[in-house]
Amino acid sequence: MVKYKVSAVSYLNTVPFIHGLKQSELTHNIDLQLDYPSICADKLINGTVDLALVPVAVIPKLKDSYIISDYCIGADGAVDTVCLYSDVPITEIESIGLDYQSRTSVALLKILLKEYWQLKPELTKVDIGFEYSIKGNHAALVIGDRAFALNTKHAYIYDLPAIWKEMTGLPFVFAAWVANKKLPQNFISNFNTALEKGLSDIDRALALEGDNYPNCTNPKDYLNNKISYNLDSEMRKGMELFLRKVTNQII
């Protein structure tokens, strides 16, 4: 029996996906690895996994890429977990720490700085714990579950997908299920069925998988009302526009 290596993001927003996969018959067909987004991307690019939930910004970097699911991690407006945090207004920010766990969100921030705000602050690489260095004119882009703890700590919070929506009129896709090779259609079908089942029972998914997110005050509301999981036509339009901007290197 062929066993496919699968890398998925270990954030709260993927709990329904992880639950669906763990409860499905695919447990015998996959080696599921949980990582943060940039590691998922590295594994898919390097070929150490066959399939991953990857930041969409890396799709152009893949020699071969196949989006194998109509499910994604997206947002149609504010999401609460991909934000620029600052103690001063955006126009007074001098430097921004870029979350090391992110690629798509970093690319999105660069686009918004150039096209929406028309600003050129210094962009810096950071290490673990960087979110505690936000002070004065230094801001930070923070993604994922760590952002929950920051949403009441800073005077200025810029929710990136909300600003993308305002600028383009389109939703934003952060991550999609992408394979680096053609996979059997029956496996793809079973994989999508597992994802669908996980999304159809978010309460049970949270009960079994969602107890490690103490900073999120209402996980059910976050999953149901902040995250958009369906990779529908509008989501695809938003993703295609974003990828054109990334590919054209306008950032």
C-alpha positions as CSV (number, residue, x, y, z in Angstrom):
1,M,0.0,0.0,0.0
2,V,1.3,3.4,-1.0
3,K,1.7,5.8,1.9
4,Y,1.7,9.5,1.1
5,K,3.6,12.0,3.2
6,V,1.3,15.0,4.1
7,S,2.4,18.2,5.8
8,A,-0.4,20.4,7.4
9,V,-0.3,23.5,9.5
10,S,-0.7,23.1,13.2
11,Y,-2.9,26.2,13.9
12,L,-6.4,26.4,15.3
13,N,-7.8,27.1,11.9
14,T,-6.7,23.7,10.6
15,V,-8.3,21.7,13.5
16,P,-11.3,20.7,11.3
17,F,-9.0,19.4,8.6
18,I,-6.8,17.5,11.0
19,H,-9.8,16.0,12.7
20,G,-11.3,14.9,9.4
21,L,-8.1,13.2,8.3
22,K,-7.5,11.5,11.6
23,Q,-11.0,10.1,11.7
24,S,-10.9,8.8,8.1
25,E,-9.7,5.6,6.6
26,L,-6.9,7.6,5.1
27,T,-4.9,7.2,8.4
28,H,-3.5,4.0,6.8
29,N,-2.5,5.8,3.6
30,I,-0.9,9.0,4.9
31,D,2.0,10.0,7.1
32,L,0.6,13.2,8.6
33,Q,3.1,15.8,9.8
34,L,2.1,19.0,11.6
35,D,4.3,22.1,11.0
36,Y,4.0,25.8,10.7
37,P,3.4,27.2,7.3
38,S,6.9,28.0,6.1
39,I,8.0,24.5,7.1
40,C,5.1,23.0,5.1
41,A,6.3,25.0,2.1
42,D,9.9,23.9,2.5
43,K,9.0,20.3,2.7
44,L,6.8,20.4,-0.4
45,I,9.5,22.4,-2.4
46,N,12.2,19.9,-1.3
47,G,10.1,16.9,-2.1
48,T,10.2,15.5,1.4
49,V,6.4,15.3,1.4
50,D,3.9,14.6,-1.5
51,L,1.2,16.9,-0.4
52,A,0.9,19.9,1.9
53,L,-1.3,22.7,3.1
54,V,1.0,25.4,1.9
55,P,1.1,29.2,1.8
56,V,-0.1,30.0,-1.7
57,A,2.9,32.3,-2.3
58,V,5.1,29.3,-2.8
59,I,3.1,27.8,-5.6
60,P,5.2,29.7,-8.3
61,K,8.3,28.2,-6.8
62,L,7.2,24.6,-7.3
63,K,8.4,22.8,-10.4
64,D,5.1,21.0,-10.5
65,S,2.1,22.0,-8.5
66,Y,-1.4,20.6,-8.4
67,I,-4.2,22.1,-6.2
68,I,-6.0,18.9,-5.3
69,S,-8.8,20.3,-3.1
70,D,-11.7,22.7,-3.1
71,Y,-10.9,23.5,0.5
72,C,-8.4,26.1,1.7
73,I,-7.6,28.5,4.6
74,G,-8.9,31.9,3.5
75,A,-10.7,34.9,4.7
76,D,-13.4,37.2,3.3
77,G,-12.5,40.2,5.4
78,A,-11.0,40.4,8.9
79,V,-9.5,37.2,10.2
80,D,-7.9,38.3,13.6
81,T,-4.8,36.1,13.1
82,V,-2.9,37.8,10.3
83,C,-2.3,41.3,11.6
84,L,0.3,44.1,11.7
85,Y,0.5,45.2,15.3
86,S,1.8,48.6,16.3
87,D,1.8,51.2,19.1
88,V,1.8,54.0,16.6
89,P,-0.2,54.8,13.4
90,I,0.9,53.1,10.2
91,T,2.5,56.3,8.9
92,E,4.8,56.5,11.9
93,I,6.1,53.0,11.7
94,E,9.8,52.9,11.0
95,S,10.5,49.2,11.0
96,I,8.4,45.9,10.9
97,G,9.4,42.5,12.1
98,L,8.3,39.8,9.6
99,D,6.9,36.6,11.1
100,Y,9.3,33.8,10.4
101,Q,6.4,31.3,10.2
102,S,4.9,33.0,7.2
103,R,5.5,33.5,3.5
104,T,2.1,34.4,2.0
105,S,1.3,36.9,4.8
106,V,4.8,38.5,4.4
107,A,4.1,38.8,0.6
108,L,0.7,40.2,1.3
109,L,2.1,42.9,3.7
110,K,4.6,43.9,1.1
111,I,1.9,44.4,-1.5
112,L,-0.2,46.4,0.9
113,L,2.7,48.6,1.9
114,K,3.4,49.3,-1.7
115,E,0.0,49.6,-3.2
116,Y,-2.4,50.6,-0.4
117,W,-0.3,52.6,2.1
118,Q,2.5,53.6,-0.2
119,L,5.0,53.3,2.6
120,K,8.6,51.9,2.8
121,P,9.4,51.0,6.4
122,E,12.4,48.8,7.1
123,L,11.5,45.2,7.0
124,T,13.4,42.9,9.3
125,K,13.8,39.2,9.8
126,V,13.0,38.0,13.3
127,D,13.3,35.0,15.6
128,I,11.2,33.3,18.3
129,G,9.7,35.8,20.7
130,F,9.8,38.7,18.3
131,E,6.1,39.5,19.0
132,Y,7.2,40.9,22.4
133,S,9.5,43.4,20.8
134,I,6.7,45.6,19.4
135,K,7.4,49.0,20.9
136,G,7.6,52.7,19.8
137,N,8.0,52.9,16.0
138,H,8.8,49.2,15.7
139,A,5.8,47.1,14.6
140,A,5.5,43.4,13.8
141,L,3.5,41.1,11.4
142,V,2.2,38.2,13.5
143,I,0.2,35.3,12.2
144,G,-1.5,32.2,13.6
145,D,-2.5,31.4,17.1
146,R,0.1,33.8,18.7
147,A,-2.0,36.7,17.4
148,F,-4.9,35.9,19.7
149,A,-2.8,37.1,22.7
150,L,-1.9,40.4,21.0
151,N,-5.4,41.6,20.0
152,T,-5.9,43.6,23.2
153,K,-2.2,44.7,23.7
154,H,-1.5,47.3,21.0
155,A,-3.2,50.5,20.0
156,Y,-3.1,49.9,16.3
157,I,-4.0,46.6,14.6
158,Y,-4.1,46.3,10.9
159,D,-5.9,43.1,9.8
160,L,-4.3,42.3,6.4
161,P,-7.1,40.3,4.6
162,A,-9.6,43.1,5.6
163,I,-7.4,45.6,3.9
164,W,-6.8,43.4,0.9
165,K,-10.6,43.1,0.6
166,E,-11.0,46.9,0.8
167,M,-8.3,47.3,-1.9
168,T,-9.4,44.6,-4.3
169,G,-12.9,43.7,-3.5
170,L,-11.9,40.0,-3.3
171,P,-11.3,37.5,-0.5
172,F,-7.9,36.2,0.3
173,V,-6.5,32.7,0.3
174,F,-3.6,32.0,2.7
175,A,-3.1,28.3,2.1
176,A,-4.2,25.6,-0.3
177,W,-3.8,21.8,-0.5
178,V,-1.1,21.4,-3.1
179,A,0.7,18.3,-4.4
180,N,4.1,18.3,-6.1
181,K,3.2,15.4,-8.3
182,K,0.0,13.9,-9.8
183,L,-1.8,11.8,-7.2
184,P,-4.4,9.0,-7.9
185,Q,-7.9,10.3,-8.3
186,N,-9.3,7.9,-5.8
187,F,-6.9,9.2,-3.2
188,I,-7.8,12.8,-4.0
189,S,-11.5,11.9,-3.7
190,N,-11.0,10.2,-0.3
191,F,-8.8,13.1,0.9
192,N,-11.5,15.7,0.1
193,T,-14.2,13.6,1.7
194,A,-12.2,13.5,4.9
195,L,-11.7,17.3,4.8
196,E,-15.4,17.8,4.2
197,K,-16.4,15.5,7.1
198,G,-14.1,17.4,9.4
199,L,-15.6,20.7,8.4
200,S,-19.1,19.4,8.9
201,D,-18.6,18.7,12.6
202,I,-16.5,21.6,13.9
203,D,-17.9,21.1,17.5
204,R,-16.5,17.5,17.7
205,A,-13.3,18.6,16.0
206,L,-12.8,21.3,18.7
207,A,-13.7,18.8,21.5
208,L,-11.1,16.3,20.3
209,E,-8.3,18.5,18.8
210,G,-8.9,22.1,20.0
211,D,-7.9,22.2,23.6
212,N,-4.4,23.8,23.1
213,Y,-5.5,27.3,22.1
214,P,-6.1,29.1,25.4
215,N,-5.7,32.6,24.0
216,C,-8.7,32.3,21.6
217,T,-11.8,33.2,23.6
218,N,-14.3,31.8,21.1
219,P,-12.8,29.1,18.9
220,K,-16.1,28.1,17.4
221,D,-16.9,31.7,16.2
222,Y,-13.4,32.0,14.8
223,L,-13.6,28.8,12.7
224,N,-17.2,29.4,11.6
225,N,-17.1,33.2,11.0
226,K,-13.6,34.3,10.4
227,I,-12.0,31.5,8.4
228,S,-13.3,30.7,4.9
229,Y,-12.7,27.1,3.9
230,N,-14.3,26.8,0.5
231,L,-12.0,27.5,-2.4
232,D,-14.9,28.8,-4.6
233,S,-14.7,31.0,-7.7
234,E,-14.3,34.3,-5.7
235,M,-11.6,32.8,-3.6
236,R,-9.8,31.6,-6.7
237,K,-10.0,35.1,-8.2
238,G,-8.4,36.5,-5.1
239,M,-5.7,33.9,-5.1
240,E,-5.0,34.4,-8.8
241,L,-4.7,38.1,-8.4
242,F,-2.3,37.7,-5.5
243,L,-0.2,35.2,-7.4
244,R,0.0,37.6,-10.4
245,K,1.3,40.3,-8.1
246,V,3.9,38.0,-6.5
247,T,5.0,36.5,-9.9
248,N,5.3,40.0,-11.5
249,Q,7.6,40.9,-8.6
250,I,5.8,44.2,-8.0
251,I,6.6,43.8,-4.4
